[in-house]
Amino acid sequence: MSKQYSISQVRDFIRYGTYPDSPTLIDDWLAQDRCCLMSRRSSQCSGCSYQVQREAYEQQFRLLLEAIMDELNPRHWRCTCLNNIFKPLFSLQNLAYTAASKAHVKQLYYELSTTVQYTAASLNACYE
C-alpha cells in the first residue's frame, strides 16, 4: 500500500480486513490514530486532556474488537487484531488514575475476555 489513505479509510481497512496480508497496517494506524501529536520524549499526549486520550484509545479498542468478532474477516486477520488489541488497552491502563477509570479499564478487559470466549471456536487457529 504505497498510496496515502485517510485515517477513516485505514480504520475501514482494519475493521473489514481489506488487506489481511498487511499486519503492519495496524501498527501504522495505531501510531497515526492518536488524539494529537505525541511528544517524542514521552508516551503522554502533549496537547489533549486525559478524557480525549482515553476516548481515542477506547475507539481503537472497539474497532479491533469489532474486527475480531466479525467472522467474515479472514481468520488470520482476526488473530492479528487480537494480538494487537492490548496496545490501546495498555495505553488506557496507563491513563487510569481514578477509581472510576480503573474500573472502566477492568470492564474492557472483561468484555474482551467474554468476547474471545464466544468467538474461540473460530479463532482456534490463532493458537495452533
Backbone as CSV, one residue per row, in Angstrom:
resi,resn,N_x,N_y,N_z,CA_x,CA_y,CA_z,C_x,C_y,C_z
1,MET,0.827,-1.177,0.000,0.000,0.000,0.000,0.874,1.244,0.000
2,SER,1.202,1.732,-1.140,2.047,2.909,-1.226,1.236,4.198,-1.213
3,LYS,-0.010,4.140,-1.594,-0.861,5.327,-1.623,-1.175,5.776,-0.199
4,GLN,-1.264,7.100,-0.005,-1.628,7.631,1.298,-3.142,7.585,1.451
5,TYR,-3.597,7.021,2.544,-5.024,6.924,2.827,-5.349,7.764,4.050
6,SER,-6.596,8.189,4.136,-7.029,8.924,5.320,-7.170,7.950,6.492
7,ILE,-7.175,8.496,7.678,-7.329,7.666,8.879,-8.644,6.892,8.824
8,SER,-9.715,7.519,8.364,-11.001,6.818,8.307,-10.958,5.669,7.307
9,GLN,-10.222,5.827,6.211,-10.072,4.723,5.261,-9.278,3.581,5.888
10,VAL,-8.215,3.916,6.596,-7.391,2.887,7.246,-8.213,2.160,8.311
11,ARG,-9.026,2.884,9.047,-9.911,2.245,10.032,-10.816,1.225,9.345
12,ASP,-11.386,1.604,8.211,-12.238,0.673,7.465,-11.441,-0.530,6.970
13,PHE,-10.218,-0.311,6.503,-9.372,-1.425,6.054,-9.156,-2.424,7.188
14,ILE,-8.928,-1.900,8.386,-8.688,-2.766,9.543,-9.979,-3.451,9.961
15,ARG,-11.030,-2.697,10.073,-12.307,-3.246,10.534,-12.810,-4.361,9.629
16,TYR,-12.652,-4.197,8.322,-13.195,-5.168,7.374,-12.130,-6.079,6.763
17,GLY,-10.918,-6.052,7.287,-9.873,-6.961,6.822,-9.564,-6.809,5.340
18,THR,-9.549,-5.588,4.859,-9.344,-5.326,3.438,-7.976,-5.788,2.964
19,TYR,-6.955,-5.607,3.795,-5.589,-6.022,3.462,-5.105,-7.014,4.523
20,PRO,-5.633,-8.224,4.525,-5.311,-9.165,5.598,-3.860,-9.637,5.611
21,ASP,-3.146,-9.415,4.524,-1.743,-9.825,4.491,-0.799,-8.670,4.803
22,SER,-1.331,-7.627,5.424,-0.537,-6.457,5.818,-0.691,-6.179,7.308
23,PRO,-0.100,-7.028,8.147,-0.276,-6.834,9.590,0.333,-5.535,10.109
24,THR,1.299,-4.971,9.401,1.887,-3.704,9.852,0.907,-2.549,9.711
25,LEU,-0.162,-2.774,8.977,-1.204,-1.754,8.838,-1.736,-1.342,10.210
26,ILE,-1.874,-2.303,11.107,-2.391,-1.995,12.451,-1.407,-1.133,13.225
27,ASP,-0.126,-1.489,13.180,0.876,-0.675,13.874,0.920,0.743,13.323
28,ASP,0.865,0.857,12.001,0.881,2.182,11.385,-0.345,2.989,11.812
29,TRP,-1.500,2.331,11.822,-2.731,3.010,12.228,-2.680,3.438,13.687
30,LEU,-2.238,2.547,14.569,-2.165,2.893,15.985,-1.215,4.068,16.217
31,ALA,-0.146,4.129,15.424,0.808,5.224,15.570,0.219,6.550,15.072
32,GLN,-0.605,6.493,14.037,-1.163,7.711,13.447,-2.471,8.132,14.091
33,ASP,-3.259,7.181,14.535,-4.603,7.481,15.028,-4.558,7.847,16.507
34,ARG,-3.946,8.941,16.778,-3.866,9.459,18.141,-4.716,10.711,18.204
35,CYS,-5.056,11.098,19.395,-5.881,12.298,19.521,-5.119,13.527,19.060
36,CYS,-3.822,13.514,19.152,-2.997,14.621,18.667,-1.561,14.115,18.557
37,LEU,-0.661,14.979,18.190,0.734,14.569,18.067,1.320,14.238,19.434
38,MET,2.067,13.176,19.477,2.677,12.750,20.733,4.063,13.383,20.866
39,SER,4.426,13.671,22.067,5.773,14.157,22.332,6.749,13.013,22.105
40,ARG,7.860,13.289,21.516,8.840,12.229,21.241,9.489,11.704,22.521
41,ARG,9.491,12.508,23.557,10.172,12.095,24.783,9.287,11.324,25.751
42,SER,7.993,11.311,25.533,7.127,10.598,26.464,5.964,9.983,25.710
43,SER,5.292,9.072,26.359,4.131,8.442,25.744,2.866,9.245,26.008
44,GLN,2.979,10.329,26.741,1.823,11.162,27.044,1.570,12.140,25.903
45,CYS,0.335,12.364,25.636,-0.067,13.332,24.620,0.209,14.725,25.173
46,SER,0.781,15.572,24.352,1.180,16.882,24.846,0.083,17.938,24.770
47,GLY,-1.002,17.681,24.056,-1.977,18.737,23.888,-3.412,18.377,24.172
48,CYS,-3.706,17.163,24.558,-5.087,16.744,24.779,-5.315,16.384,26.239
49,SER,-6.547,16.534,26.653,-6.903,16.141,28.014,-6.861,14.622,28.134
50,TYR,-6.817,14.155,29.369,-6.846,12.712,29.590,-8.128,12.097,29.033
51,GLN,-9.220,12.823,29.127,-10.501,12.310,28.629,-10.447,12.096,27.121
52,VAL,-9.900,13.038,26.393,-9.789,12.913,24.936,-8.877,11.748,24.575
53,GLN,-7.775,11.599,25.302,-6.865,10.483,25.059,-7.556,9.150,25.335
54,ARG,-8.273,9.068,26.441,-8.974,7.824,26.775,-9.996,7.477,25.703
55,GLU,-10.711,8.469,25.215,-11.705,8.223,24.165,-11.036,7.701,22.893
56,ALA,-9.885,8.254,22.539,-9.172,7.807,21.338,-8.731,6.350,21.484
57,TYR,-8.178,6.003,22.644,-7.728,4.620,22.858,-8.908,3.656,22.928
58,GLU,-9.999,4.095,23.516,-11.165,3.208,23.570,-11.740,2.985,22.172
59,GLN,-11.733,3.998,21.334,-12.189,3.817,19.956,-11.300,2.816,19.216
60,GLN,-9.993,2.867,19.462,-9.095,1.884,18.861,-9.449,0.479,19.342
61,PHE,-9.644,0.351,20.647,-10.012,-0.937,21.222,-11.296,-1.464,20.583
62,ARG,-12.311,-0.622,20.486,-13.607,-1.044,19.937,-13.498,-1.463,18.478
63,LEU,-12.724,-0.749,17.688,-12.565,-1.105,16.289,-11.893,-2.474,16.155
64,LEU,-10.841,-2.699,16.924,-10.161,-4.002,16.873,-11.080,-5.113,17.371
65,LEU,-11.861,-4.845,18.399,-12.790,-5.839,18.920,-13.837,-6.206,17.868
66,GLU,-14.351,-5.216,17.164,-15.318,-5.489,16.097,-14.700,-6.344,14.999
67,ALA,-13.450,-6.061,14.650,-12.773,-6.854,13.621,-12.565,-8.297,14.083
68,ILE,-12.272,-8.478,15.358,-12.088,-9.826,15.913,-13.391,-10.608,15.870
69,MET,-14.484,-9.954,16.195,-15.783,-10.637,16.266,-16.365,-10.944,14.888
70,ASP,-15.947,-10.244,13.875,-16.527,-10.389,12.543,-15.994,-11.645,11.857
71,GLU,-16.818,-12.667,11.809,-16.385,-13.937,11.235,-16.274,-13.894,9.717
72,LEU,-16.670,-12.792,9.100,-16.461,-12.624,7.665,-15.032,-12.172,7.353
73,ASN,-14.346,-11.650,8.351,-12.936,-11.303,8.162,-12.099,-12.584,8.118
74,PRO,-11.004,-12.580,7.359,-10.122,-13.752,7.357,-9.639,-14.069,8.770
75,ARG,-9.551,-15.330,9.083,-9.181,-15.751,10.440,-7.828,-15.191,10.863
76,HIS,-6.851,-15.234,9.967,-5.529,-14.737,10.363,-5.551,-13.228,10.613
77,TRP,-6.454,-12.492,9.955,-6.592,-11.066,10.231,-7.198,-10.846,11.609
78,ARG,-8.193,-11.643,11.929,-8.815,-11.548,13.250,-7.794,-11.861,14.335
79,CYS,-6.947,-12.833,14.091,-5.892,-13.166,15.053,-4.887,-12.024,15.194
80,THR,-4.568,-11.379,14.080,-3.667,-10.231,14.119,-4.279,-9.110,14.955
81,CYS,-5.564,-8.871,14.770,-6.256,-7.853,15.575,-6.253,-8.232,17.047
82,LEU,-6.464,-9.503,17.332,-6.443,-9.978,18.720,-5.062,-9.777,19.337
83,ASN,-4.029,-10.017,18.569,-2.671,-9.830,19.080,-2.336,-8.368,19.334
84,ASN,-3.049,-7.463,18.704,-2.758,-6.027,18.841,-3.733,-5.273,19.730
85,ILE,-4.815,-5.886,20.138,-5.837,-5.171,20.905,-5.346,-4.734,22.282
86,PHE,-4.283,-5.347,22.752,-3.780,-4.980,24.077,-3.030,-3.651,24.063
87,LYS,-2.608,-3.196,22.905,-1.879,-1.925,22.840,-2.746,-0.756,23.299
88,PRO,-3.941,-0.574,22.741,-4.762,0.526,23.278,-5.229,0.263,24.714
89,LEU,-5.402,-1.004,25.086,-5.793,-1.304,26.466,-4.692,-0.909,27.448
90,PHE,-3.434,-1.202,27.103,-2.326,-0.813,27.975,-2.226,0.711,28.073
91,SER,-2.463,1.391,26.955,-2.440,2.855,26.978,-3.551,3.391,27.876
92,LEU,-4.726,2.795,27.795,-5.828,3.187,28.677,-5.481,2.933,30.138
93,GLN,-4.865,1.806,30.381,-4.490,1.462,31.754,-3.489,2.482,32.301
94,ASN,-2.575,2.936,31.457,-1.594,3.932,31.901,-2.235,5.283,32.199
95,LEU,-3.387,5.552,31.608,-4.086,6.817,31.841,-5.125,6.724,32.956
96,ALA,-5.297,5.547,33.534,-6.319,5.340,34.562,-5.767,5.742,35.928
97,TYR,-6.174,6.920,36.372,-5.703,7.428,37.657,-6.784,7.414,38.728
98,THR,-8.031,7.428,38.322,-9.118,7.437,39.295,-9.699,6.033,39.435
99,ALA,-10.427,5.812,40.493,-11.062,4.510,40.708,-12.037,4.197,39.574
100,ALA,-12.759,5.220,39.128,-13.735,5.012,38.050,-13.051,4.633,36.743
101,SER,-11.956,5.296,36.402,-11.278,4.971,35.149,-10.596,3.604,35.232
102,LYS,-10.096,3.247,36.414,-9.517,1.907,36.584,-10.589,0.837,36.448
103,ALA,-11.767,1.097,37.004,-12.876,0.149,36.883,-13.321,0.020,35.428
104,HIS,-13.294,1.114,34.691,-13.675,1.073,33.277,-12.703,0.219,32.471
105,VAL,-11.420,0.370,32.719,-10.419,-0.446,32.020,-10.614,-1.919,32.372
106,LYS,-10.886,-2.191,33.632,-11.145,-3.566,34.058,-12.359,-4.134,33.326
107,GLN,-13.384,-3.323,33.130,-14.575,-3.735,32.392,-14.240,-4.040,30.929
108,LEU,-13.354,-3.261,30.335,-12.950,-3.518,28.944,-12.199,-4.843,28.836
109,TYR,-11.333,-5.137,29.797,-10.641,-6.438,29.809,-11.660,-7.576,29.929
110,TYR,-12.646,-7.389,30.779,-13.686,-8.399,30.938,-14.468,-8.570,29.638
111,GLU,-14.792,-7.467,28.985,-15.507,-7.521,27.713,-14.684,-8.280,26.660
112,LEU,-13.399,-8.017,26.619,-12.526,-8.724,25.683,-12.494,-10.210,26.000
113,SER,-12.360,-10.550,27.253,-12.328,-11.951,27.670,-13.605,-12.677,27.280
114,THR,-14.737,-12.054,27.546,-16.025,-12.653,27.212,-16.179,-12.816,25.710
115,THR,-15.809,-11.806,24.961,-15.921,-11.857,23.504,-15.060,-12.972,22.932
116,VAL,-13.854,-13.093,23.418,-12.957,-14.130,22.910,-13.499,-15.513,23.244
117,GLN,-14.139,-15.664,24.388,-14.743,-16.959,24.717,-15.830,-17.329,23.724
118,TYR,-16.630,-16.346,23.309,-17.703,-16.610,22.350,-17.171,-16.890,20.948
119,THR,-16.058,-16.306,20.618,-15.512,-16.489,19.275,-14.351,-17.483,19.241
120,ALA,-14.110,-18.160,20.343,-12.951,-19.051,20.447,-12.925,-20.132,19.369
121,ALA,-14.054,-20.708,19.071,-14.081,-21.791,18.086,-13.582,-21.322,16.728
122,SER,-13.932,-20.107,16.362,-13.498,-19.612,15.064,-12.104,-18.988,15.116
123,LEU,-11.542,-18.842,16.292,-10.200,-18.268,16.442,-9.152,-19.297,16.850
124,ASN,-9.509,-20.556,16.918,-8.582,-21.582,17.385,-7.275,-21.597,16.600
125,ALA,-7.302,-21.228,15.341,-6.087,-21.231,14.539,-5.043,-20.246,15.062
126,CYS,-5.468,-19.266,15.845,-4.520,-18.305,16.414,-3.511,-18.998,17.320
127,TYR,-3.924,-20.085,17.915,-3.097,-20.710,18.944,-2.714,-22.131,18.622
128,GLU,-2.886,-22.541,17.384,-2.487,-23.901,16.998,-1.080,-23.932,16.511
